[in-house]
Amino acid sequence: MSSEAVRAAVRASWPVLLPGVRYIDTINRSLPYNPPLPLPDIWGTLGFDSLSRLHQTMGANPWIEERGVVSIFFIAKSGHGDSLAIQTATAAIAAWEGWEDATKQIWFTSVGAPRQVDPEANGDWFLVVLTCTYVAQGRSLLP
């Protein structure tokens, strides 16, 4: 589980970097909400997976380095092909490439190419994901 600092920084940057794509928090929630949430033709959400967390210095207030993956999902209504999801994900690459938070303690080291999560899209939604690797450093990462 990635630190709350990484989650907060990426979520805060979403409306600035992707103003035309609605962000919907799906962590520990199922869709549709109760009552049902009206969903646009394209929307997005995030997934987080921390891979390592190391103390770079010792003591009561150590410097921490965390590395992990942020998955940026784009979800488009099925039945219209993959164009909307792929176009949105492709535009998002440029938006997130080289991203760093305002404190300059969290940044993306790479943004991957769009990848289809479910190439058949048998359900209501067609999913495309960008996998972004991140580094977070600082004392503010302490739990």
N, C-alpha and C positions, 0 to 999 in steps of 0.2 A: 504494500500500500504506500503510495507516494505521500510525501508530506503535504500538510494543508497549505503551506506556502506556495508550492508548485500549483496545486489545484486552483487556489485563489488567483494567482498571477495569470494563468492561462485563461480562466473564465473571464477575468476583467478585461483581457485584451480582445476577446471574441468580437464584441460590438464595434470596436475600432477597426479591426482587420477584416472582418466579414460583415459589414453593416447590412447587406442585403439578404443574409441567411439567418433565420431565427435559430437561436440556441435554446434547446430544451434539455434540462437536466434529467438524465435517465438513471443516474447512479442510485441503486437500491429502490427503484421505482419501476413499475410496469406501465405500459401504455395500453389503452387510453387511461387517463386519470379519471377519477370519480369526483365530479361529473366529467364526461368525456371532454377532452381538450380539442378544439378545432385545430387541425394540423394543416400547414401550408403544403404546396406541391413539393417544396424542397426545404429541409431543415437539417440541423446538425446537433451533434452531441459529442461528448468526450469520454475517453476511457484512460485510465492511468495505471501504470505498472512500474514500480520502482525496482531496479535490478541490484543496486548496491547502495550502501550508506556507510561511509567511513569517517571516523574521527581523524582529522588531519593534525590536530594538536590535542594535548591532554589538558587536564585541569577541570575546574568547576565550570568553565565556560568555553568548551572546545570549539574549534572551527570544524564544521561538518561539510563533507562533500557527498552529494547524492546523485546518482545517475539512474536514468530510467527511460521509459517510453510513454509518450502521450499519443493515443490513437484519436484522430479527428475523423468522426464519421459524418457522412453526408447521406441523407435518406430522402429518396424521391419516390413519389407515387408510382407504383407499377403500372404496366400497360401502355406506357409511352416510350419504351426503349430506355437505354441507359444515358442518353445524351445530356439531360439536365444534371444528373449526378456527376458524370465525368467532367462536364464543363465547369461545374462549381468546384469540384476537387482540383482541377487543373489551375483554375484561377487562385485557389487557396494556397497552392504551392508558393507562388510569388509573394503572397501576403505573409506567410509564416516563415519563409526562408530567411535565416539570419535573425530571427526574433530573439529579443531579450526583454526582460521585464524592466520596469522603471528603476528598480534598485541596482540593476546590472549584476544581480546575484543568481539569476536564473536565465538560461538561454537554451535555444535549440541548436544542436550540433549538426543535425541533418533533417531534411524533410523528404520522405520517400515518395515514389510515384503512386498515383491512384491505383488501388487494388480492389476488385470486386469481392465483397464478402459472400454474396450469394449470387452466382452468375445466372441462375435460372429465374430468380425473382418470382417464385411461385406464389408468394403471399401478397400482401397489400403494398409492401415497400421494397424498393431496390436500394441496397446498401453499397457504398464505396467508402474506403478508408485510406487515410494518409497516416503513415507511421512516422512519428517525429521523435528522435532521440534528444534527451535533455541532460543538462548538468545544472545542479543547484549547489551553491556554495555559501556558507556563512554561519553565523551564530544563531540567526533567526530561525534555523531549521530544527532547533531543539524542540522536543515535544512539550 
